[in-house]
């Protein structure tokens, strides 16, 4: 089963989480773009703040703004501190 299918089906295992957090930011952005909004939110919940910051740097400005707008201020600060 492909990683994006596992995310959509919520079948992520601990090894998958570690793999996601080691992916290159561009690859995370491609994966993020392939998912619907609900699955994007799930993906974000699996990532460390550092991985989220890396992902953010590869999104287009509109998606990046939406990415941040949906978070609490403290979470935004944690991500932007990287």
Secondary structure as UniProt FT lines:
FT   HELIX           3..8
FT   TURN            9..10
FT   HELIX           14..22
FT   HELIX           25..34
FT   HELIX           37..46
FT   HELIX           49..56
FT   TURN            57..58
FT   HELIX           61..69
FT   HELIX           73..80
//
